Amino acid sequence: MGEEAVEFSVEKVAEDCKQSTVDVGDRTYVIGRSDDDSKSSIIIKILEKLTQTWVVPTVLGTQPTLTESQSAIPVNDEKILIIEKGVPLNESIWFLEIDTPFVKQQRKIKGTEVVSWSKGVIGVGQKPVVISGPSGVGKGTLIAKLMKDYPSKFGFSVSHTTRSPREKEIDGVHYHFTERSKIEKDISEGKFLEFAHVHGNIYGTSIEAVESVTDEGKRCILDIDVQGARSVRASSLEAIFIFVCPPSFEELEKRLRARGTETEEQIQKRLKNARAELDQSNSPGLFDHLLVNDDLETCYENLKQLLSLDDDQEDSDDLY
């Protein structure tokens, strides 16, 4: 239910709350912080111009800490660009998603008006890299090589999962191991960029995990499955999407068995999912590039070319 606009004018809100106003279609969005609230409290109200009523939306995502001065610029019908003044450039750009596919989905689920915050990325060179591929294809090894050879350029987004840690896996390094109830709550509150149910467990990438990498001035690498890649593609995050393929299904099975970490039942489940992922990898518009990992070094060189990396590796001796 909206409230009557006659008791709450756009001009009064902007003056009292140090807020920005922007028109998108038949709506006026008021964004900012209240004078009598802390900087962590952000007010968002929507004026339906046709009915002259105000709507207070459910706000998802990790919100920025707005200063007393910011600009709000409509990018398109789906999102508003928020630029904070007086803060470092890499911390100043945010998007308020107002009608993206993610917001539309959440609006249907929650049955109410929804908007969502997302962090902006500066420049093409800083675009996150989404790397997908079936279990056993070698994408983890490729990512590890990138991180070792270019430690100042790339940062790894640590995913969350409800599965139990494997031997030698460290919480917060390989995954954030969490309870199902906790991750489900965070997902419902819009704190996750993507999530998927895989092999009976939940895997997901939090918005905070990606932001922590970009805040360091690095390109964020996301190691996610095809379900997750679809979710990220539908979000406002602009990224490069790469799918890593095995030379053959038989070779993939051989690699899975060579790991020696899973039961026969688990291997069969992974092979079944691998077939589905390989079929989906050719979906139009999903992946920008397909890489065949027949030989690891050749595949790695091809990956570096896709990411416009030169042959000179960084001196990482002090970091590893």
C-alpha positions as CSV (number, residue, x, y, z in Angstrom):
1,M,0.0,0.0,0.0
2,G,1.3,3.5,-0.9
3,E,0.9,6.6,1.2
4,E,-0.6,9.9,0.0
5,A,2.0,12.1,-1.6
6,V,0.4,15.4,-0.5
7,E,1.9,14.8,3.0
8,F,5.3,14.0,1.8
9,S,6.8,16.1,-1.0
10,V,9.9,15.3,-3.0
11,E,11.4,18.8,-2.2
12,K,10.8,18.4,1.5
13,V,12.4,14.9,1.6
14,A,15.5,16.1,-0.3
15,E,15.9,19.0,2.0
16,D,15.4,17.2,5.3
17,C,17.4,14.1,4.4
18,K,20.2,15.4,2.2
19,Q,19.0,13.2,-0.6
20,S,19.1,12.9,-4.4
21,T,16.0,12.6,-6.5
22,V,15.8,11.1,-10.0
23,D,13.0,10.3,-12.4
24,V,12.8,7.0,-14.2
25,G,9.7,6.5,-16.2
26,D,6.6,7.2,-14.2
27,R,8.4,7.1,-10.9
28,T,10.6,9.4,-8.8
29,Y,13.2,7.8,-6.7
30,V,14.5,9.6,-3.5
31,I,17.8,8.2,-2.3
32,G,20.0,9.3,0.6
33,R,20.4,9.4,4.4
34,S,18.2,11.1,7.0
35,D,19.6,14.1,8.9
36,D,18.7,12.5,12.3
37,D,20.0,9.0,11.4
38,S,23.5,7.6,11.3
39,K,25.3,7.5,8.0
40,S,24.6,3.7,7.8
41,S,20.9,4.4,7.5
42,I,19.8,5.0,3.9
43,I,16.3,6.1,3.1
44,I,14.8,5.1,-0.3
45,K,11.2,6.1,-1.2
46,I,9.5,5.9,-4.6
47,L,6.8,8.3,-5.8
48,E,4.3,6.8,-8.2
49,K,3.6,9.9,-10.2
50,L,0.4,8.6,-11.8
51,T,-1.3,7.9,-8.5
52,Q,0.7,10.4,-6.4
53,T,1.4,7.8,-3.8
54,W,4.7,6.9,-2.0
55,V,6.1,3.4,-1.8
56,V,8.8,2.2,0.7
57,P,10.5,-0.7,-1.0
58,T,12.3,-3.7,0.5
59,V,16.0,-2.9,0.0
60,L,18.4,-5.8,-0.7
61,G,22.1,-6.1,-1.1
62,T,25.0,-4.5,0.8
63,Q,24.3,-0.8,1.0
64,P,27.0,1.9,0.6
65,T,27.8,4.4,3.3
66,L,26.5,7.6,1.6
67,T,28.1,10.9,2.3
68,E,26.3,14.2,2.4
69,S,26.8,14.7,-1.3
70,Q,26.1,12.2,-4.1
71,S,24.7,12.2,-7.6
72,A,22.0,9.9,-8.9
73,I,21.9,9.3,-12.6
74,P,19.5,6.9,-14.4
75,V,21.5,4.5,-16.6
76,N,18.4,2.9,-18.1
77,D,15.0,1.6,-16.9
78,E,16.8,-1.1,-14.8
79,K,19.2,0.8,-12.6
80,I,20.4,4.1,-11.2
81,L,24.0,5.1,-11.0
82,I,25.0,6.6,-7.6
83,I,28.3,8.5,-7.5
84,E,29.5,9.6,-4.0
85,K,31.6,12.8,-3.9
86,G,34.6,13.3,-1.7
87,V,35.6,9.6,-1.5
88,P,38.2,7.6,-3.5
89,L,36.9,6.7,-7.0
90,N,37.0,3.0,-6.5
91,E,34.7,3.3,-3.5
92,S,32.4,6.0,-5.0
93,I,30.4,4.1,-7.6
94,W,27.3,2.1,-6.8
95,F,24.1,1.0,-8.6
96,L,20.6,0.9,-7.3
97,E,18.9,-1.8,-9.2
98,I,15.2,-1.0,-9.7
99,D,14.0,-3.3,-12.4
100,T,16.8,-5.8,-13.3
101,P,16.0,-9.5,-13.7
102,F,17.2,-10.1,-10.2
103,V,14.9,-7.4,-8.8
104,K,11.9,-8.7,-10.8
105,Q,12.5,-12.2,-9.5
106,Q,12.7,-11.0,-5.9
107,R,9.6,-8.8,-6.4
108,K,7.6,-11.9,-7.4
109,I,9.0,-14.0,-4.5
110,K,8.4,-11.3,-1.8
111,G,5.2,-9.9,-3.2
112,T,6.3,-6.4,-2.6
113,E,8.3,-3.6,-4.2
114,V,12.0,-4.3,-4.2
115,V,15.2,-2.5,-5.0
116,S,18.8,-3.8,-4.6
117,W,22.2,-2.2,-4.1
118,S,25.2,-3.4,-6.1
119,K,28.8,-2.2,-6.3
120,G,30.0,-0.5,-9.5
121,V,33.2,-1.5,-11.4
122,I,35.5,1.0,-13.0
123,G,36.8,0.4,-16.5
124,V,36.8,-2.6,-18.7
125,G,40.1,-3.8,-17.3
126,Q,38.6,-4.2,-13.9
127,K,35.7,-6.4,-15.0
128,P,35.4,-9.6,-12.8
129,V,36.1,-12.9,-14.5
130,V,33.6,-15.7,-14.2
131,I,35.2,-19.1,-14.8
132,S,32.9,-22.1,-15.0
133,G,33.3,-25.7,-16.0
134,P,32.4,-29.2,-14.7
135,S,34.2,-30.8,-11.7
136,G,37.6,-32.2,-12.6
137,V,38.1,-30.0,-15.7
138,G,41.0,-28.1,-14.1
139,K,39.5,-24.7,-13.6
140,G,40.8,-24.6,-10.0
141,T,44.3,-25.2,-11.2
142,L,44.1,-22.5,-13.9
143,I,42.8,-20.0,-11.3
144,A,45.6,-20.9,-8.9
145,K,48.2,-20.2,-11.6
146,L,46.7,-16.8,-12.4
147,M,46.7,-15.9,-8.7
148,K,50.4,-17.0,-8.3
149,D,51.6,-15.3,-11.5
150,Y,49.6,-12.1,-11.1
151,P,49.1,-11.5,-7.4
152,S,48.6,-7.8,-7.7
153,K,46.1,-8.0,-10.6
154,F,43.7,-10.7,-9.4
155,G,41.8,-11.6,-6.3
156,F,39.7,-14.7,-5.6
157,S,36.1,-14.5,-4.5
158,V,35.7,-17.0,-1.7
159,S,32.4,-18.8,-2.1
160,H,30.1,-20.0,0.7
161,T,28.9,-23.6,0.9
162,T,26.9,-25.8,3.3
163,R,29.0,-28.9,2.5
164,S,31.6,-30.2,4.9
165,P,35.3,-29.3,4.4
166,R,37.5,-31.8,2.6
167,E,40.9,-32.7,3.9
168,K,43.3,-29.7,4.1
169,E,40.5,-27.2,3.2
170,I,40.6,-24.1,5.3
171,D,37.5,-22.1,6.2
172,G,37.7,-18.6,4.7
173,V,40.4,-19.6,2.3
174,H,39.0,-22.4,0.1
175,Y,35.3,-21.7,1.1
176,H,33.3,-20.0,3.8
177,F,31.7,-23.1,5.3
178,T,28.4,-22.2,6.8
179,E,25.1,-23.5,8.1
180,R,22.2,-24.0,5.7
181,S,19.9,-21.8,7.8
182,K,22.4,-18.9,7.8
183,I,23.0,-19.0,4.0
184,E,19.3,-19.3,3.3
185,K,18.6,-16.3,5.4
186,D,21.3,-14.2,3.7
187,I,20.0,-15.3,0.3
188,S,16.5,-14.2,1.2
189,E,17.9,-10.8,2.2
190,G,19.6,-10.3,-1.2
191,K,23.1,-10.6,0.1
192,F,24.2,-13.1,-2.5
193,L,25.1,-12.4,-6.1
194,E,24.4,-16.0,-7.1
195,F,23.7,-19.3,-5.5
196,A,23.0,-22.9,-6.6
197,H,22.0,-26.3,-5.2
198,V,24.7,-28.7,-6.2
199,H,25.0,-32.4,-5.1
200,G,22.6,-31.7,-2.2
201,N,24.5,-28.7,-0.9
202,I,24.1,-24.9,-1.4
203,Y,27.0,-23.0,-3.0
204,G,26.9,-19.2,-3.4
205,T,28.9,-16.0,-4.0
206,S,28.1,-13.1,-1.6
207,I,28.1,-9.6,-2.9
208,E,30.5,-8.7,0.0
209,A,33.0,-11.3,-1.2
210,V,33.2,-9.7,-4.7
211,E,33.3,-6.2,-3.3
212,S,36.2,-7.0,-0.9
213,V,38.3,-7.9,-4.0
214,T,37.3,-4.9,-6.1
215,D,37.9,-2.6,-3.1
216,E,41.6,-3.8,-3.2
217,G,41.8,-2.6,-6.9
218,K,42.0,-6.2,-8.2
219,R,40.0,-8.1,-10.8
220,C,37.7,-10.5,-9.0
221,I,37.8,-14.2,-10.1
222,L,34.6,-16.1,-9.6
223,D,34.8,-19.9,-9.8
224,I,31.1,-20.9,-10.1
225,D,29.0,-23.5,-11.9
226,V,26.7,-22.9,-14.9
227,Q,23.7,-22.2,-12.6
228,G,25.7,-19.5,-10.9
229,A,26.9,-18.1,-14.2
230,R,23.3,-17.7,-15.4
231,S,22.5,-15.8,-12.2
232,V,25.5,-13.5,-12.5
233,R,24.7,-12.9,-16.2
234,A,21.2,-11.8,-15.2
235,S,22.5,-9.4,-12.5
236,S,23.9,-5.9,-13.0
237,L,27.5,-7.2,-12.6
238,E,29.4,-6.7,-15.8
239,A,31.9,-9.6,-16.2
240,I,33.8,-11.8,-18.6
241,F,32.3,-15.3,-18.8
242,I,34.6,-18.2,-19.6
243,F,33.7,-21.9,-19.7
244,V,36.5,-24.5,-19.4
245,C,35.8,-27.8,-21.3
246,P,37.5,-31.2,-21.1
247,P,38.9,-32.7,-24.3
248,S,36.4,-35.5,-24.0
249,F,33.9,-36.9,-21.5
250,E,36.1,-39.9,-21.0
251,E,39.1,-37.8,-20.0
252,L,36.9,-35.9,-17.5
253,E,35.9,-39.1,-15.8
254,K,39.5,-40.2,-15.6
255,R,40.5,-36.9,-13.9
256,L,37.6,-37.2,-11.4
257,R,38.6,-40.8,-10.4
258,A,42.3,-39.8,-10.1
259,R,41.4,-37.3,-7.4
260,G,40.5,-40.2,-5.1
261,T,38.4,-38.0,-2.8
262,E,34.9,-39.2,-3.6
263,T,32.8,-42.4,-3.5
264,E,31.5,-44.0,-6.7
265,E,28.1,-42.6,-6.0
266,Q,29.5,-39.1,-5.8
267,I,31.5,-39.6,-8.9
268,Q,28.4,-40.7,-10.9
269,K,26.5,-37.7,-9.6
270,R,29.3,-35.3,-10.7
271,L,29.4,-37.0,-14.1
272,K,25.7,-36.6,-14.5
273,N,25.9,-32.9,-13.7
274,A,29.0,-32.5,-16.0
275,R,26.9,-33.7,-19.0
276,A,24.3,-31.2,-18.2
277,E,26.8,-28.4,-17.8
278,L,28.5,-29.3,-21.1
279,D,25.2,-29.2,-22.8
280,Q,24.3,-25.8,-21.3
281,S,27.7,-24.3,-22.1
282,N,26.6,-23.6,-25.7
283,S,23.5,-21.6,-24.6
284,P,23.5,-18.4,-26.7
285,G,24.7,-15.3,-24.8
286,L,25.8,-17.2,-21.6
287,F,29.6,-17.5,-22.1
288,D,31.9,-15.2,-23.9
289,H,34.6,-17.7,-24.4
290,L,35.1,-21.5,-24.4
291,L,38.5,-23.0,-23.5
292,V,39.4,-26.7,-24.0
293,N,41.8,-27.9,-21.3
294,D,43.6,-30.7,-23.3
295,D,47.0,-29.5,-22.2
296,L,47.2,-27.4,-19.0
297,E,50.0,-25.1,-20.1
298,T,48.4,-24.4,-23.6
299,C,45.0,-23.8,-21.9
300,Y,46.6,-21.4,-19.5
301,E,48.4,-19.4,-22.3
302,N,45.0,-19.1,-24.1
303,L,43.4,-17.9,-20.9
304,K,46.1,-15.2,-20.4
305,Q,45.5,-14.1,-24.0
306,L,41.7,-13.7,-23.3
307,L,42.5,-11.6,-20.3
308,S,45.0,-9.4,-22.2
309,L,47.9,-10.5,-19.9
310,D,51.5,-10.1,-21.2
311,D,54.1,-12.8,-20.9
312,D,55.9,-11.1,-18.0
313,Q,54.9,-12.6,-14.7
314,E,55.0,-10.5,-11.6
315,D,57.7,-11.1,-9.0
316,S,55.6,-12.9,-6.4
317,D,58.4,-14.3,-4.3
318,D,57.6,-11.8,-1.5
319,L,54.0,-12.8,-1.5
320,Y,54.2,-16.6,-1.6
